[in-house]
Amino acid sequence: MPQNKTHPQRDPFPLRVLDSATQGLNVLGSALILMLMVLVGIDVAGRNLFGKPVSGVPEIVTLSIVAIVFLQIPQALRAGRMTQSDAFLNWLNRASPAAGKALATLFDLAGIAVVWVIVRTTWPIFTRAWDRSEFIGALGDFTAPVWPVKLILIIGGAMLILQFAARIWRRFFI
Amino acid sequence: MTPFEIGLISLAFMCVAVMLGLFVPIALMVSSYLGVWAIKGSPLLASKLLALAANDAISSYFFGVIPLFVLMGFIVSEAGFGRDAFDVANAMFRRLRGGLGVSTVGANAIFAAITGISIASAAIFTKIAVPQMIRHGYSSRFAVGVVAGSSVLGMMIPPSLLLILFGILAEQSIGDLFLAGVGPGLLLAVFFAVGIVSMAVWAPGFVGHPDTGDEGQLAPAQFFAKGAPIAVLIFVVLGGIYAGVFTPVEAGAMGAIGALFLGFVMRRLTFARLWNVLVETGLVTATVCFLIIAAQMYSRMLALSGVPAGLGGLAANADLGLWGVMLIYVAILVFLGMILDSSSIMLIMVPLMLPVIIPMQVDLIWFGIVTVLAVEIGLLTPPFGISVYVIKATLDDPDISLADIFRGAAPFALIMLAVLALVLIFPSIATGLIPGH
């Protein structure tokens, strides 16, 4: 994102808080990837060396992959890594900076709108999972509750919305 | 309006939005939302489709392959195995005319067998191979062209993130796809090498005047010390998958653990660098998986609209035949490769094409290899070849312009086109290694 370079020292307080929180989620997500690697490694070792697989590994992988993505995606946007073909925007920014800003802002608003739809519609999925204590796995062997992942999706989505809003803020006021 | 028309309009809307610079996953999500709303007349249904895809699309054990193989790729890059691959290849090929160029191709082929991302190869070998080639008398244009061209091997030779993505989209075995990538990948490497030697002999104006390098000789012990860790990693990951010891997910984890272990034992990794690797892995995983989620929404919307089935009908009626369809498909992929990154192209095009292709009794493994090859050609072609931009950014040398890199890469794009044609004509180059095919 050439149009918003990082100036942490010049960012106002709310944006610095947002960035720290985003980075916090990022750290959690990275730790989760490491855990995934270790867990699968233990499973392989258990099965091949001791003839006994560790139960629950597939379930944990299934749940954590969704968590990893939604923990990291706000930081991916912040770091300018979300997939984009920016040639036209770059050209527009040179040709008419005002039009470039307007179009980029429109795009950020589209992001806010569509992620809001996802978060809003995931909320009832979360409350149902919480109320009914939904789980995955097989009773008696290994079960894991589903609600933490739904909650992470909502938190990650909300942070993503805030990061889109922060892009607009930085574009016009900093 | 019929659902079919709505589907076509949302498709066109998505393409325009992406070209104007809307984030690709957001463009896919917005067009799916509006498309479903218009088809079903219900914003509530449209929201549900989005939320369900966000919750379920990647919620499967299988998707563990993505972070684990990306992690392994970044660990081997950070631990300097790219340098080892280059030294080993250089020791083998240094006596050839254009030897350093051939070594770069060889190093990329070796490195590709332990990593699955082209962009990583392009960045690493820009740092290692380009300065060395220029010092030995190669023209800078040719040096960067070799690196750009051979970096595509990373996506062809297994493990490969793109083949994993295709396997997910088309529900094909990742192991089979990996096996099918070996033939075309090696063929590409051999053609690149032959191309380099012939250009060194017949087009010295383009290649420059390399001195006959006596540098780079390795004593057998050194050769072994540099080659063995890589060989072990290749053996663990690919051997593990084919012997049936590991699932692809487990192979990714074991590869990452192995690379981590070797990196620390050989004192090439520190905890601080490991942390950078983890953060980087997280960002790549999130970007790719977010795209997958968005692409799932979009393909569910397309399925509702009947566009893929309609296109299949059109193709059948137009009597294009398999060849007509494949040629048009390849042309579109190469074109899109000029403006978009490889994963986006695959996630957009494959769901659209599968219903067209499946009634034609096509081998989907072969179709996957053709897709990846065609997409990767776009990485080398102007105006927006991504590999070329990575090289330019890594190089940070104002004397070498983007145009230079594109010109240098042009012969390699042509060679890729030739290999693609061969794979189209002789599918067994790809599928021959797979048992039961």
Contacts between the chains, C-beta under 8 A, distances in Angstrom:
chain1	res1	chain2	res2	distance
A	26	B	279	6.5
A	26	B	282	6.3
A	26	B	283	7.9
A	27	B	279	7.9
A	29	B	282	4.8
A	29	B	286	7.2
A	30	B	275	7.5
A	30	B	278	4.0
A	30	B	279	5.4
A	30	B	281	7.1
A	30	B	282	4.6
A	31	B	278	7.7
A	33	B	67	4.9
A	33	B	68	8.0
A	33	B	71	6.2
A	33	B	278	6.2
A	33	B	281	5.8
A	33	B	282	6.0
A	33	B	285	7.0
A	34	B	278	6.1
A	36	B	64	6.3
A	36	B	67	6.5
A	36	B	68	6.9
A	36	B	253	7.4
A	37	B	68	6.2
A	37	B	71	6.5
A	37	B	253	5.0
A	37	B	256	5.1
A	37	B	257	6.3
A	38	B	257	7.9
A	40	B	64	6.9
A	40	B	68	7.1
A	40	B	249	6.3
A	40	B	250	5.7
A	40	B	252	7.9
A	40	B	253	3.6
A	40	B	254	7.9
A	41	B	253	5.3
A	41	B	254	6.7
A	41	B	257	4.9
A	43	B	250	7.4
A	44	B	246	6.7
A	44	B	250	5.1
A	44	B	253	7.1
A	44	B	254	6.2
A	48	B	245	7.1
A	58	B	61	4.3
A	59	B	61	8.0
A	61	B	61	4.9
A	61	B	64	4.4
A	61	B	249	6.9
A	62	B	59	5.6
A	62	B	60	5.8
A	62	B	61	5.1
A	63	B	59	7.3
A	65	B	58	5.7
A	65	B	59	7.0
A	65	B	60	7.7
A	65	B	63	4.7
A	65	B	64	5.9
A	65	B	66	7.7
A	65	B	67	7.2
A	65	B	289	7.2
A	66	B	55	7.2
A	66	B	58	6.0
A	66	B	59	5.1
A	68	B	67	6.2
A	68	B	282	6.8
A	68	B	285	6.1
A	68	B	286	7.1
A	68	B	289	7.7
A	69	B	58	6.6
A	69	B	285	6.8
A	69	B	286	5.1
A	69	B	289	4.2
A	69	B	290	6.0
A	69	B	293	7.4
A	70	B	286	8.0
A	71	B	282	7.7
A	71	B	286	7.8
A	72	B	282	4.3
A	72	B	283	6.1
A	72	B	285	6.7
A	72	B	286	3.5
A	73	B	286	4.5
A	73	B	287	7.6
A	73	B	290	5.2
A	75	B	282	7.5
A	75	B	283	6.5
A	75	B	286	7.6
A	76	B	283	4.9
A	76	B	286	4.7
A	76	B	287	5.1
A	76	B	290	7.4
A	79	B	283	6.1
A	81	B	283	5.2
A	81	B	284	7.8
A	81	B	287	5.4
A	82	B	23	4.9
A	82	B	24	8.0
A	82	B	25	6.9
A	82	B	26	8.0
A	82	B	287	6.2
A	82	B	290	7.4
A	83	B	23	6.4
A	83	B	24	4.3
A	83	B	25	6.5
A	83	B	287	6.0
A	83	B	291	5.9
A	83	B	341	5.9
A	83	B	343	7.5
A	83	B	344	5.6
A	84	B	21	6.1
A	84	B	22	7.5
A	84	B	23	5.0
A	84	B	24	6.5
A	85	B	18	5.9
A	85	B	19	6.3
A	85	B	21	6.2
A	85	B	24	7.4
A	85	B	339	5.3
A	85	B	340	5.6
A	85	B	384	7.1
A	86	B	21	5.3
A	87	B	21	7.6
A	87	B	339	7.2
A	87	B	383	7.2
A	87	B	384	5.8
A	88	B	19	6.3
A	88	B	20	5.3
A	88	B	21	5.1
A	89	B	20	7.4
A	89	B	21	3.7
A	103	B	20	6.9
A	103	B	21	7.2
A	104	B	21	7.5
A	107	B	21	6.7
A	107	B	22	4.8
A	107	B	23	6.9
A	107	B	26	7.2
A	110	B	22	6.4
A	110	B	26	5.8
A	110	B	30	5.5
A	111	B	23	6.4
A	111	B	26	4.7
A	113	B	30	7.6
A	114	B	26	6.0
A	114	B	29	4.5
A	114	B	30	5.3
A	114	B	33	6.1
A	114	B	50	7.3
A	117	B	33	6.4
A	117	B	46	7.9
A	117	B	47	5.0
A	117	B	50	5.6
A	117	B	51	7.5
A	118	B	29	7.8
A	118	B	47	7.9
A	118	B	50	5.2
A	118	B	51	5.4
A	118	B	54	4.8
A	120	B	47	7.1
A	121	B	47	4.4
A	121	B	48	6.1
A	121	B	50	6.6
A	121	B	51	3.4
A	122	B	51	5.0
A	122	B	54	6.6
A	122	B	55	6.3
A	125	B	51	6.6
A	125	B	55	6.2
A	149	B	59	7.9
A	150	B	55	7.0
A	153	B	54	6.5
A	153	B	55	6.6
A	157	B	54	7.8
